[in-house]
Amino acid sequence: MKSIILAIVSVLLTQFPALAQEHPSILLTRNDVKALRAGVTQYPLLRQSYKSILRAADKAIQMEIAVPQPTGEGGSVAHERHKRNYLDMQMCGIVYQISGEKKYAEHVKKLLLKYAEVYNSWPRHPNRKIEPGGKMFWQNLNDCVWMVYTVQGYDCIYDYLTPPERQKIERELFEPVVKELSEVNTKIFNQIHNHGTWSVAAVGMAGYVCGRKDWVEKALKGSALDGKGGFLAQLDQLFSPDGYYAEGPYYQRYAILPFILFARAIHRYQPELNIYGYRDGLLKKAVDILLQMTYTNKVFFPFNDALKDKTYESEELVYAVNIAYSDMEAGDDLLDIAGKQGRVIVSDAGLKVARAIAEGKTKPFRYRSLWIRDGAQGDEGGIGVLRNGPNENQACLVFKAASQGMGHGHFDRLNILFFDNNVEVFSDYGSARFLNIETKSGGRYTRENDTWAKQTIAHNTLVVDGRSHFNANLKKASATAPKLLQFESNDDYQVVSAIEEYAVPDVRLERSTILFHPEKNAPSLLIDVFRAKSDKPHRYELPFWYQGHLVYNSFPLSVNTNALKALGADFGYQHVWLNATGNPGNGNATLTVLNNKRFYSTTFLSDSTMKVQLVTSGAGDPNFNIRSEKAFILLKENVDSYSFLSITEPHGSADPVTEATAGASPQVKGIKMLEDSDYRISFEFRYKNVRYTVEINHQDKKTTITKNQ
Amino acid sequence: MKSIILAIVSVLLTQFPALAQEHPSILLTRNDVKALRAGVTQYPLLRQSYKSILRAADKAIQMEIAVPQPTGEGGSVAHERHKRNYLDMQMCGIVYQISGEKKYAEHVKKLLLKYAEVYNSWPRHPNRKIEPGGKMFWQNLNDCVWMVYTVQGYDCIYDYLTPPERQKIERELFEPVVKELSEVNTKIFNQIHNHGTWSVAAVGMAGYVCGRKDWVEKALKGSALDGKGGFLAQLDQLFSPDGYYAEGPYYQRYAILPFILFARAIHRYQPELNIYGYRDGLLKKAVDILLQMTYTNKVFFPFNDALKDKTYESEELVYAVNIAYSDMEAGDDLLDIAGKQGRVIVSDAGLKVARAIAEGKTKPFRYRSLWIRDGAQGDEGGIGVLRNGPNENQACLVFKAASQGMGHGHFDRLNILFFDNNVEVFSDYGSARFLNIETKSGGRYTRENDTWAKQTIAHNTLVVDGRSHFNANLKKASATAPKLLQFESNDDYQVVSAIEEYAVPDVRLERSTILFHPEKNAPSLLIDVFRAKSDKPHRYELPFWYQGHLVYNSFPLSVNTNALKALGADFGYQHVWLNATGNPGNGNATLTVLNNKRFYSTTFLSDSTMKVQLVTSGAGDPNFNIRSEKAFILLKENVDSYSFLSITEPHGSADPVTEATAGASPQVKGIKMLEDSDYRISFEFRYKNVRYTVEINHQDKKTTITKNQ
């Protein structure tokens, strides 16, 4: 009896102030609901967003309650059913709040009670890949996501439930799930990693909703409450001071949702923690930087492990943009993004966004040229983003000089990506993965993600002696980062320059790229200087993976027409077919590609021993997991040091509908190296018959481009 | 003196009635101009169309008059300049009529006088490929196009010119050009071919505008006035009674413009000829059939020589749709197309279209399932088009059982193309050509158009013994056509079936395809039966060129991972890399492809000796003229007769943005042949656990699909 009383007291003591015990309280609050009910009839974007979840909720409540025994991987029936269920619970909860119709609450209740009934009878997931693994899904991560959504649904129907129902759900479902996340999978829970964030968000949000301060504290400070793990440590260590997330944009997108949702819950329940102000407004910066790492086609820069068709239309970014706009004063240009997302979250944040758009406050999204620092302290390299032109026709160069990015990082120091005219010009392969396609390695990363997608040759950066950077050793690669030499952005050009000293033994890699605008309202030139410095002879290969179709080569190519062979045996070379080789000879050489109705000519400095290889990805691929992509590779063999110098020029147009072609001839000519010393590179070229001299000076950290009359 | 008088009398006698001597009189008429001036301010589509040509005209009048000495091929400076000039003359003429501003007329005048000054000093074109070839352009065809546009510009500024100016232009420019077209290139002029149509339209339209009845008569009846050539003979012989043009949709699109323009001129000047009523309203049918040969992504079915990105947004179709709507009562569903074209011609026809759209008369375009007869008499095979579903999500099967289609025809008897979900599923390569890309064979068809694109293996039809149909002999192929066996379209399915008896010696080819809709609002199944009948053993290969990425094979594949070889040495096989082979064994086998977020599973009847080859196009291609495309080939060796039986099933979805996958498993199972006799094919299969029996009966010309309980 005494112990029972003590237990009750202890529960009471760990609860939050009265305010916080109102439900709902996370995305929706009781106060918001009235305004929201009016808003869904007033503001088009909110109206259609509500209609869309209403449709889904109506579909959901007509389905049988199905809580199948867990089995199978991504894409399998049980997996997709449990995913569906958590989305349904969240949506039906919201619709219940807006419409007041009990049938929606009833559906959530039934699902929750069914889960409560069966959850504890399930063994560990039969398809788990590592121990302990997930319970409801093959990996613990999905169990966490399930909780993040489910607890929102529970929050919305809390008042609809009887106390015994709540008790059953909290005791027989949420408590065991929290235990599963924070104790059984304690390693993940305490990890400084996006899986850890999903886990602490799940436990922390459940803690707020269920009034369990102990769960919240664990979520904030780690399971040992020592601050070594948990949300705050993740905020400290996973982001750079600029808001860059170490794994890169694809995972920053994925991680932003639990960060934003949990932060929102903290903001609601414990405003005194000032979580939005944490680390000088880090979360707002993180949302901004994430959007700055998209191109005008909405797609995230696909470096590191990334699905290439992932856009800012994804769910996570709808939450992030809405909450950043509503809670963090992120500026009216965010409304441009929200408009293009085409929906808002049905919550007070979404209401604010939809209202502002309806009031005509939208401004074009302000894409910027910037250097984004990586590393918790901002001292582990970074990402250079160079942009020019209006949002409708923007040139964008991405320069990757960041740290490795943990297990999802690729071995691609000083890699570049080039976008123009709303498409990829020089592209990154992204990851080798067919997400949720069960027939493709269970929807997980395929073997070729390691053997191909991560290897250096799959990227637009220098490969030395046919080996990947750091010999593709994650631990070694994680120990160091490249260093910024210069970054500048002005009206005439943007420049970013960095060195990498550790990726290749004995070789110092240095790259400088310039986005140069010789004329107003005309395409920008991409000037690229890649220098390799060494005392010993090496084989240097600089690939340019391009999109489009090769339409011109200024030098003869010897083409393999009857038989193809793989380019090598390891470090990704086993996945590359060699189509052709050429010797451009002394002087300048040009390759022209036609891509999305525009020409792209790369003119490069050549010499008597330079070779060019044309290649296609897809060799060594017994399961057809690799897309067929094309590259030209500039190749120098047996040289100590070498500087690759090229200028890529977008030009002209070829319209198949009107059958009009214009400006098909490249205008860059006469590239000549003037000086190539340790701290100074100087060269000249002609463009439309005007001579320009470029000097990149690393001592003064300055680049000048002079127009010669 | 006497001869001068006689000449004058003769000119007077050959002129048209007073009415016709008004200018302008073709696309614009003096009467229209007032309504049009009001219309360009009233109706959005006309307003923006006018704005767009106004912008172009304003740009044009600011340019120097440049009439360069002819040289170079498609895409070259002089070629593109002369193209620009004729477009500018037409546009400035129209803008002069609408705006009344003389600067536009002045620009046309200057260009015309400049042409008149230099035209007769030019030699034959230096880049001509055949004799006599063109004069202004490398081929005579472009000279004809030049005249068709230029004479419209002249018509618009006729009244602005002084009589001596007119005389100079007509005597020193148009007369020599007409002579060039109708006498120097008399063979083309009299040809029953789209080049001939451009030529007679040029001469005929010039005849009307210049009041030269002799030119008109030649244009209508051929240069000998015997009716063996000329416009009427072309209308008689180039179109089938259904309005199908023998070369296929790509060239029907190209040819439709001179047909429609010249017809419009005839209609204006000689209404008594009732040209719109000719051959039972042939021209209206031709426009309709042309649109029926597009898919919902706007693209023309790309069979025969065709650029794959050609859509009905092209100039020719804007003219055709506008004039068909305004002059031929073609129906309000044409406004759907006009709306999607996004512009109208600035003329009374465009005015009618823009007004009707502004008045809300648009109806969704009525895509139909139909059998389109080929051959002047309608007895040379045809094109089957099977469709199902709403315009937003339509399944469409194209069955090519037409005649050869002259020099632009491909050797692909009984070829099929399958579209679904707004994309290609089983695709046609189209032509191997980079139109107007001068670095690519001067923008002409590349060598690979003959060696690859035209060959049978490049298509989704049966190749026997590794040789193309008719051994790729155009003359032999042109002598015969396939024959229709059945065509039917009802609520549950569409079916088309045809035989080809001459393409392969000793082998009779017979194909039946069915688009079957087992459920409402669900994807259609494509059922395909390809029968080869012979008394002697043969090698049969049935390729399916697919778009998308292979994600599942139900049987093991032996993959060439280190080296690829070309599949053969001739008939297009030299252009195909062999990636993998497999032996599916007895029973059913399945290949699944993911394409535009939807799965496509082809399940086929297999046996112990069936082989499957996975291939990629692009071998034997020293100039990189071939796109990389993928196919699976069903292969039977050393059999007399064989029936390939497959069912292709669109299913499920995989959305990378929401990361939701559904319906990833194919539902077609248990395909079993029940009877395979001369006039009857009967088989069963299960779909979603329901058993269906299909009977294709050629004696009764009837197909039945029975649902078995």
Interface residues (C-beta under 8 A of the other chain):
Chain A: G74 G75 E80 K83 L307 D309 K310 T311 E313 S314 E315 F434 L435 N436 I437 E438 T439 K440 G443 H549 L550 V551 Y552 L557 V559 T561 N562 A563 L564 K565 A566 Q574 W577 T592 L594 L614 T616 A619 G620 D621 P622 N623 F624 R627 S628 A654 P656 V657 T658 E659 A660 T661 A662 A664
Chain B: G74 G75 E80 K83 L307 D309 K310 T311 E313 S314 E315 F434 L435 N436 I437 E438 T439 K440 G443 H549 L550 V551 Y552 L557 V559 T561 N562 A563 L564 K565 A566 Q574 W577 A580 T592 L594 L614 T616 A619 G620 D621 P622 N623 F624 R627 S628 A654 P656 V657 T658 E659 A660 T661 A662 A664
